[in-house]
Amino acid sequence: MMEQLRALHPVLPDLAVVAGLLLGALATYWLARAILVKALHRLAGYTAHTWDDALIAHRVPSRVAQLLPVTVIYLGVDYMPLFEGDIEAGLLRATGVYTILVVTFTVTALLSAANAIYESYPISRQRPLKGFAQLLKLVVIIIGLLLVIAALLDQEPWVLLSGFGAMTAVLLLIFKDTILSLVASVQLT
């Protein structure tokens, strides 16, 4: 079949592989949404537990379902002879960035669901953890952004962290008096 397509035009087999890969990714996403997510929605409706309802309310299964088509594309890039060299590296980098973003959003949704589950208990009125959950979400988002920037620049995250550290040290030297006056005003207050 591929030889027949190649006889018509040399690029047609490559385009057929790309179309097959995109259809496979689309089918994977559709199956994940149709089977996995809907089954979890139904299952959550039948159980008496509230934790699964919180996971559904914060769309955790839908976010996990978004990882499957990206995995198909990531694994299928090696089978596309049309994309070699820089194009293949760019596609792998783009799928890596998307994976990092989806995992970041999934973890923040899990933290929101965990906070919603905790708030359903009576002890949450005396010891609220919403501030800690928001702080953890902020840390996860910062780590996710750092990993996205590192993936886009094709650098190690540690290189970026050392650059941020050096930049912070310079800023602390430049604005030393301003920072000290801010600290003093807070202490006086």
Backbone as JSON, one array per atom type, in Angstrom:
{
  "sequence": "MMEQLRALHPVLPDLAVVAGLLLGALATYWLARAILVKALHRLAGYTAHTWDDALIAHRVPSRVAQLLPVTVIYLGVDYMPLFEGDIEAGLLRATGVYTILVVTFTVTALLSAANAIYESYPISRQRPLKGFAQLLKLVVIIIGLLLVIAALLDQEPWVLLSGFGAMTAVLLLIFKDTILSLVASVQLT",
  "N": [[0.82, -1.18, 0.0], [1.9, 1.26, 0.83], [3.88, 1.53, -1.05], [2.38, 1.88, -3.33], [1.24, 4.35, -2.77], [3.57, 5.85, -2.69], [4.28, 5.7, -5.32], [2.42, 7.36, -6.48], [2.95, 9.89, -5.3], [5.88, 11.09, -3.73], [5.66, 12.02, -1.09], [3.28, 11.18, -0.01], [3.16, 8.61, 1.48], [4.36, 9.38, 3.9], [2.62, 11.37, 4.75], [0.37, 9.8, 5.11], [1.15, 8.24, 7.28], [1.37, 10.26, 9.22], [-1.3, 11.15, 9.31], [-2.5, 8.78, 10.2], [-1.31, 8.58, 12.73], [-2.31, 10.9, 13.99], [-5.05, 10.32, 13.88], [-5.04, 8.04, 15.47], [-4.26, 9.16, 17.94], [-6.42, 10.86, 18.37], [-8.49, 8.97, 18.49], [-7.68, 7.59, 20.77], [-7.98, 9.57, 22.71], [-10.74, 10.02, 22.5], [-11.73, 7.49, 23.25], [-10.74, 7.36, 25.87], [-12.13, 9.47, 27.04], [-14.78, 8.68, 26.53], [-15.04, 6.13, 27.63], [-13.39, 5.74, 30.02], [-13.62, 8.2, 31.57], [-16.41, 8.68, 31.62], [-17.27, 6.29, 32.78], [-16.08, 6.5, 35.29], [-17.46, 8.74, 36.22], [-20.08, 7.7, 36.4], [-19.63, 5.66, 38.27], [-18.86, 7.18, 40.48], [-21.25, 8.39, 41.03], [-22.76, 6.3, 42.04], [-21.58, 5.5, 44.41], [-21.3, 6.0, 47.96], [-19.35, 7.53, 48.99], [-17.6, 10.65, 49.46], [-15.23, 11.52, 48.49], [-14.69, 10.66, 45.88], [-16.57, 12.1, 44.48], [-15.56, 14.66, 44.82], [-13.19, 14.47, 43.36], [-14.26, 14.14, 40.8], [-15.66, 16.54, 40.56], [-13.6, 18.36, 40.42], [-12.49, 17.71, 38.04], [-10.45, 15.76, 37.66], [-10.2, 13.1, 36.44], [-10.7, 13.79, 33.74], [-8.54, 15.38, 33.13], [-6.46, 13.58, 33.39], [-7.09, 11.93, 31.28], [-6.26, 13.42, 29.15], [-3.6, 12.94, 28.91], [-3.17, 10.57, 27.52], [-3.48, 10.76, 24.56], [-1.29, 12.38, 23.99], [0.8, 10.78, 24.75], [0.58, 8.79, 22.81], [1.24, 10.27, 20.51], [3.84, 11.04, 21.2], [5.16, 8.57, 21.32], [4.77, 7.75, 18.71], [6.2, 9.45, 17.06], [8.71, 8.56, 16.35], [8.19, 6.78, 14.31], [7.65, 8.22, 12.09], [8.92, 9.02, 9.15], [8.94, 11.41, 7.82], [9.34, 13.41, 9.62], [12.25, 14.29, 10.71], [15.27, 14.93, 12.47], [15.48, 18.3, 13.28], [12.73, 18.86, 13.22], [11.58, 16.59, 14.35], [12.74, 16.75, 16.9], [11.58, 19.14, 17.74], [8.85, 18.42, 17.8], [8.92, 16.42, 19.77], [9.74, 17.99, 21.91], [7.56, 19.74, 22.09], [5.48, 17.95, 22.76], [6.48, 17.12, 25.2], [6.35, 19.52, 26.68], [3.58, 19.95, 26.68], [2.81, 17.68, 28.12], [3.99, 18.22, 30.61], [2.52, 20.5, 31.33], [-0.09, 19.42, 31.5], [0.24, 17.53, 33.54], [0.93, 19.26, 35.63], [-1.47, 20.77, 35.88], [-3.15, 18.68, 36.56], [-2.13, 17.85, 39.04], [-2.57, 20.18, 40.55], [-5.36, 20.19, 40.46], [-5.85, 17.84, 41.87], [-4.89, 18.63, 44.38], [-6.75, 20.64, 44.97], [-9.06, 19.07, 45.07], [-8.39, 17.43, 47.24], [-8.34, 19.35, 49.25], [-11.05, 20.09, 49.21], [-12.19, 17.7, 50.04], [-11.12, 17.53, 52.62], [-12.33, 19.78, 53.75], [-14.89, 18.9, 54.07], [-15.02, 17.61, 56.46], [-15.66, 18.0, 60.0], [-13.52, 18.98, 61.53], [-12.17, 20.72, 59.95], [-13.13, 23.25, 60.29], [-11.98, 24.22, 62.57], [-9.28, 23.9, 62.13], [-8.26, 25.05, 59.41], [-6.99, 24.2, 56.19], [-6.72, 25.47, 53.83], [-5.02, 27.56, 53.06], [-2.51, 26.3, 53.1], [-2.93, 24.42, 51.09], [-3.23, 26.11, 48.9], [-0.69, 27.25, 48.89], [0.86, 24.98, 48.31], [-0.15, 24.45, 45.75], [0.77, 26.72, 44.44], [3.54, 26.28, 44.58], [3.71, 23.94, 43.04], [2.87, 24.94, 40.57], [4.89, 26.8, 40.05], [7.11, 25.1, 39.87], [6.25, 23.59, 37.67], [6.18, 25.61, 35.67], [8.89, 26.26, 35.61], [9.93, 23.84, 34.67], [8.69, 23.77, 32.16], [9.82, 26.02, 30.9], [12.47, 25.19, 30.92], [12.25, 22.94, 29.26], [11.45, 24.11, 26.86], [13.66, 25.69, 26.26], [15.51, 23.75, 26.03], [17.25, 23.05, 28.11], [18.77, 22.07, 31.23], [16.81, 22.01, 34.23], [18.2, 22.79, 36.48], [20.16, 24.5, 35.63], [18.69, 26.77, 34.98], [17.69, 27.37, 37.52], [20.04, 28.04, 38.87], [20.7, 30.32, 37.46], [18.53, 31.97, 38.18], [19.1, 32.16, 40.88], [21.53, 33.57, 40.87], [20.64, 35.95, 39.73], [18.86, 36.81, 41.7], [20.63, 37.26, 43.81], [22.08, 39.46, 42.83], [20.0, 41.33, 42.62], [19.35, 41.55, 45.33], [21.66, 42.78, 46.29], [21.53, 45.23, 44.94], [19.08, 46.37, 45.78], [19.36, 46.55, 48.54], [19.15, 48.5, 50.65], [16.49, 49.33, 50.36], [15.1, 46.97, 50.9], [15.92, 46.54, 53.54], [14.74, 48.78, 54.78], [12.06, 48.2, 54.37], [11.77, 45.87, 55.92], [12.36, 46.98, 58.44], [10.22, 48.76, 58.73], [8.1, 46.98, 58.86], [8.76, 45.64, 61.23], [8.55, 47.76, 63.07], [5.85, 48.29, 62.89]],
  "CA": [[0.0, 0.0, 0.0], [2.78, 2.42, 0.9], [4.57, 1.65, -2.33], [1.42, 2.46, -4.28], [1.16, 5.77, -2.46], [4.84, 6.46, -3.08], [4.27, 5.81, -6.78], [1.62, 8.54, -6.82], [3.73, 11.07, -4.9], [6.83, 10.61, -2.72], [5.34, 12.47, 0.27], [2.02, 10.58, 0.42], [3.28, 7.65, 2.58], [4.63, 10.1, 5.14], [1.37, 12.02, 5.17], [-0.53, 8.75, 5.59], [1.6, 7.89, 8.63], [0.99, 11.38, 10.09], [-2.75, 11.09, 9.47], [-2.77, 7.63, 11.06], [-0.91, 8.91, 14.09], [-3.27, 11.86, 14.53], [-6.3, 9.59, 14.11], [-4.82, 7.19, 16.65], [-4.29, 10.0, 19.13], [-7.8, 11.3, 18.53], [-9.27, 7.81, 18.93], [-7.3, 7.32, 22.16], [-8.62, 10.59, 23.55], [-12.17, 9.76, 22.5], [-11.98, 6.3, 24.08], [-10.49, 7.7, 27.27], [-13.25, 10.3, 27.5], [-16.04, 7.97, 26.46], [-15.08, 4.94, 28.48], [-12.79, 5.93, 31.34], [-14.17, 9.32, 32.32], [-17.84, 8.46, 31.86], [-17.41, 5.19, 33.74], [-15.77, 7.03, 36.62], [-18.59, 9.6, 36.61], [-21.18, 6.82, 36.84], [-19.21, 4.99, 39.5], [-18.9, 8.16, 41.56], [-22.66, 8.63, 41.36], [-23.33, 5.15, 42.75], [-20.95, 5.29, 45.71], [-21.71, 6.92, 49.03], [-18.17, 8.3, 49.39], [-17.57, 12.01, 48.93], [-13.93, 11.84, 47.89], [-14.74, 10.49, 44.44], [-17.33, 13.23, 43.95], [-14.64, 15.81, 44.78], [-12.29, 14.25, 42.21], [-15.03, 14.39, 39.58], [-15.98, 17.97, 40.52], [-12.39, 19.1, 40.04], [-12.15, 17.21, 36.71], [-9.18, 15.03, 37.66], [-10.14, 12.07, 35.39], [-10.63, 14.41, 32.41], [-7.17, 15.84, 32.93], [-5.62, 12.39, 33.17], [-7.39, 11.43, 29.94], [-5.52, 14.23, 28.17], [-2.23, 12.42, 28.8], [-3.09, 9.41, 26.63], [-3.14, 11.06, 23.16], [0.07, 12.93, 23.91], [1.68, 9.62, 24.81], [0.53, 8.16, 21.48], [2.03, 11.1, 19.59], [5.25, 10.97, 21.62], [5.71, 7.27, 20.92], [4.66, 7.58, 17.28], [7.07, 10.36, 16.31], [9.83, 7.78, 15.82], [7.77, 6.03, 13.12], [7.35, 9.16, 11.0], [10.16, 9.39, 8.46], [8.83, 12.78, 7.35], [9.86, 14.29, 10.66], [13.57, 13.87, 11.17], [16.15, 16.02, 12.87], [14.95, 19.41, 14.06], [11.27, 18.77, 13.32], [11.3, 15.56, 15.34], [13.09, 17.29, 18.21], [10.57, 20.12, 18.1], [7.63, 17.71, 18.17], [9.14, 15.8, 21.07], [9.77, 19.07, 22.89], [6.18, 20.23, 22.25], [4.72, 16.96, 23.53], [6.98, 17.18, 26.57], [5.8, 20.72, 27.31], [2.16, 19.7, 26.92], [2.72, 16.7, 29.2], [4.3, 18.92, 31.86], [1.38, 21.34, 31.65], [-1.23, 18.59, 31.92], [0.56, 16.97, 34.86], [0.83, 20.36, 36.58], [-2.88, 21.06, 36.12], [-3.74, 17.53, 37.25], [-1.71, 17.88, 40.45], [-3.3, 21.26, 41.22], [-6.74, 19.73, 40.63], [-5.82, 16.88, 42.97], [-4.77, 19.39, 45.62], [-8.05, 21.28, 45.2], [-9.98, 18.02, 45.49], [-8.01, 17.03, 48.59], [-8.8, 20.4, 50.15], [-12.51, 19.98, 49.28], [-12.48, 16.52, 50.88], [-10.8, 17.9, 54.01], [-13.31, 20.75, 54.23], [-16.15, 18.22, 54.37], [-14.94, 17.12, 57.83], [-15.89, 19.08, 60.97], [-12.27, 19.53, 62.07], [-11.65, 21.75, 59.05], [-13.55, 24.57, 60.77], [-11.03, 24.65, 63.6], [-7.93, 23.89, 61.53], [-8.37, 25.08, 57.94], [-5.75, 23.95, 55.45], [-6.84, 26.05, 52.5], [-3.8, 28.33, 52.78], [-1.44, 25.35, 52.77], [-3.23, 23.85, 49.78], [-2.92, 27.13, 47.9], [0.76, 27.36, 48.84], [1.35, 23.82, 47.57], [-0.49, 24.65, 44.34], [1.7, 27.73, 43.91], [4.84, 25.62, 44.41], [3.58, 23.03, 41.9], [2.81, 25.75, 39.36], [6.23, 27.36, 39.82], [7.95, 24.0, 39.38], [5.79, 23.29, 36.31], [6.66, 26.67, 34.76], [10.33, 26.11, 35.48], [10.17, 22.7, 33.79], [8.27, 24.15, 30.81], [10.85, 26.9, 30.35], [13.65, 24.36, 30.67], [11.99, 22.09, 28.09], [11.43, 24.95, 25.66], [15.03, 26.13, 25.99], [16.33, 22.54, 25.95], [18.26, 23.16, 29.16], [18.44, 21.41, 32.48], [16.17, 22.96, 35.15], [19.17, 23.27, 37.48], [20.85, 25.65, 35.03], [17.8, 27.91, 35.14], [17.65, 27.72, 38.94], [21.27, 28.75, 39.23], [20.57, 31.66, 36.88], [17.62, 32.73, 39.03], [19.81, 32.43, 42.12], [22.49, 34.65, 40.64], [19.86, 37.17, 39.51], [18.34, 37.21, 43.01], [21.75, 37.82, 44.58], [22.36, 40.8, 42.3], [18.9, 42.2, 43.02], [19.48, 41.81, 46.77], [22.73, 43.78, 46.47], [21.09, 46.53, 44.42], [17.97, 46.91, 46.57], [19.61, 46.21, 49.94], [18.6, 49.52, 51.54], [15.04, 49.3, 50.25], [14.64, 45.77, 51.6], [16.12, 46.76, 54.97], [13.75, 49.75, 55.26], [10.79, 47.49, 54.4], [11.81, 45.01, 57.09], [12.29, 47.83, 59.62], [8.85, 49.29, 58.87], [7.25, 45.87, 59.33], [9.07, 45.41, 62.63], [7.97, 48.87, 63.84], [4.4, 48.14, 62.93]],
  "C": [[0.87, 1.26, 0.0], [3.53, 2.62, -0.41], [3.64, 2.24, -3.41], [1.27, 3.96, -4.04], [2.43, 6.5, -2.89], [4.92, 6.62, -4.61], [3.46, 7.03, -7.24], [2.37, 9.83, -6.52], [4.64, 10.64, -3.76], [6.47, 10.99, -1.28], [4.09, 11.79, 0.82], [2.17, 9.52, 1.51], [3.54, 8.33, 3.92], [3.38, 10.78, 5.67], [0.36, 11.0, 5.68], [-0.15, 8.32, 7.0], [1.2, 8.99, 9.61], [-0.51, 11.36, 10.35], [-3.15, 9.92, 10.37], [-2.43, 7.9, 12.51], [-1.89, 9.88, 14.74], [-4.63, 11.2, 14.78], [-6.19, 8.67, 15.31], [-4.87, 7.98, 17.94], [-5.7, 10.48, 19.42], [-8.69, 10.17, 19.03], [-8.95, 7.47, 20.39], [-7.97, 8.31, 23.1], [-10.13, 10.35, 23.63], [-12.51, 8.55, 23.37], [-11.77, 6.59, 25.56], [-11.64, 8.53, 27.83], [-14.54, 9.49, 27.56], [-16.13, 6.81, 27.45], [-14.61, 5.26, 29.9], [-13.5, 7.02, 32.14], [-15.65, 9.12, 32.62], [-18.08, 7.32, 32.85], [-17.09, 5.67, 35.15], [-16.85, 7.98, 37.12], [-19.75, 8.76, 37.13], [-20.85, 6.15, 38.16], [-19.26, 5.93, 40.69], [-20.33, 8.46, 41.97], [-23.27, 7.51, 42.18], [-22.75, 4.97, 44.14], [-21.44, 6.33, 46.71], [-20.54, 7.79, 49.49], [-18.22, 9.7, 48.77], [-16.26, 12.33, 48.24], [-13.95, 11.66, 46.38], [-15.57, 11.58, 43.77], [-16.45, 14.48, 43.85], [-13.67, 15.68, 43.62], [-13.0, 14.54, 40.89], [-15.32, 15.89, 39.45], [-14.78, 18.81, 40.08], [-11.77, 18.57, 38.75], [-10.79, 16.5, 36.64], [-9.15, 13.93, 36.59], [-10.05, 12.66, 33.98], [-9.22, 14.89, 32.11], [-6.22, 14.67, 32.71], [-5.85, 11.83, 31.77], [-6.65, 12.21, 28.86], [-4.09, 13.74, 27.99], [-2.11, 11.3, 27.76], [-2.8, 9.78, 25.17], [-1.75, 11.64, 22.99], [1.09, 11.81, 23.96], [1.73, 8.9, 23.47], [1.38, 8.96, 20.49], [3.5, 11.01, 19.92], [5.89, 9.66, 21.17], [5.7, 7.09, 19.4], [5.57, 8.47, 16.45], [8.25, 9.6, 15.7], [9.47, 7.05, 14.52], [7.44, 6.95, 11.94], [8.64, 9.58, 10.32], [10.13, 10.83, 7.93], [9.46, 13.75, 8.34], [11.18, 13.73, 11.17], [14.35, 15.11, 11.57], [15.46, 17.06, 13.73], [13.43, 19.33, 14.23], [10.88, 17.73, 14.36], [11.62, 16.05, 16.74], [12.07, 18.32, 18.67], [9.25, 19.49, 18.52], [7.77, 17.04, 19.54], [9.15, 16.84, 22.18], [8.35, 19.58, 23.16], [5.33, 19.24, 23.05], [5.19, 16.92, 24.97], [6.42, 18.37, 27.33], [4.32, 20.51, 27.63], [1.97, 18.7, 28.07], [2.99, 17.36, 30.55], [3.13, 19.79, 32.28], [0.19, 20.52, 32.16], [-0.97, 17.99, 33.29], [0.46, 18.06, 35.93], [-0.62, 20.67, 36.91], [-3.58, 19.91, 36.83], [-3.38, 17.54, 38.72], [-2.42, 19.01, 41.19], [-4.77, 20.9, 41.41], [-6.84, 18.71, 41.76], [-5.71, 17.59, 44.32], [-6.08, 20.1, 45.97], [-9.08, 20.26, 45.68], [-9.67, 17.55, 46.91], [-8.46, 18.08, 49.6], [-10.33, 20.35, 50.3], [-12.92, 18.79, 50.15], [-12.23, 16.86, 52.34], [-11.84, 18.86, 54.57], [-14.67, 20.12, 54.52], [-16.16, 17.66, 55.8], [-15.11, 18.27, 58.82], [-14.6, 19.71, 61.51], [-11.72, 20.65, 61.2], [-12.08, 23.15, 59.47], [-12.61, 25.1, 61.83], [-9.61, 24.77, 63.05], [-8.03, 23.9, 60.01], [-6.99, 24.91, 57.29], [-5.77, 24.58, 54.07], [-5.6, 26.84, 52.11], [-2.63, 27.43, 52.41], [-1.66, 24.72, 51.4], [-2.91, 24.85, 48.67], [-1.41, 27.32, 47.77], [1.36, 26.19, 48.07], [1.04, 23.94, 46.08], [0.44, 25.67, 43.7], [3.08, 27.12, 43.66], [4.81, 24.69, 43.2], [3.57, 23.81, 40.59], [4.17, 26.35, 39.03], [7.17, 26.29, 39.28], [7.56, 23.62, 37.95], [6.27, 24.32, 35.31], [8.16, 26.57, 34.55], [10.66, 24.95, 34.53], [9.76, 23.0, 32.34], [9.32, 25.03, 30.15], [12.12, 26.11, 30.03], [13.46, 23.47, 29.45], [12.0, 22.91, 26.81], [12.83, 25.41, 25.26], [16.0, 24.97, 25.81], [17.53, 22.63, 26.89], [17.82, 22.32, 30.35], [17.78, 22.42, 33.41], [17.16, 23.54, 36.16], [19.94, 24.47, 36.93], [20.0, 26.91, 35.2], [17.72, 28.34, 36.61], [18.9, 28.46, 39.38], [21.27, 30.16, 38.65], [19.64, 32.53, 37.7], [18.29, 33.08, 40.35], [20.8, 33.57, 41.97], [21.76, 35.98, 40.44], [19.3, 37.69, 40.83], [19.44, 37.82, 43.86], [22.09, 39.23, 44.12], [21.27, 41.77, 42.71], [18.94, 42.52, 44.51], [20.58, 42.84, 47.04], [22.28, 45.17, 46.02], [20.05, 47.17, 45.34], [18.12, 46.61, 48.07], [18.96, 47.22, 50.88], [17.08, 49.53, 51.52], [14.46, 48.11, 51.01], [14.79, 45.95, 53.1], [15.1, 47.76, 55.53], [12.35, 49.09, 55.31], [10.71, 46.6, 55.62], [11.68, 45.83, 58.37], [10.88, 48.37, 59.81], [7.89, 48.2, 59.33], [7.5, 45.6, 60.8], [8.49, 46.51, 63.51], [6.47, 48.77, 63.95], [4.0, 47.06, 63.89]]
}
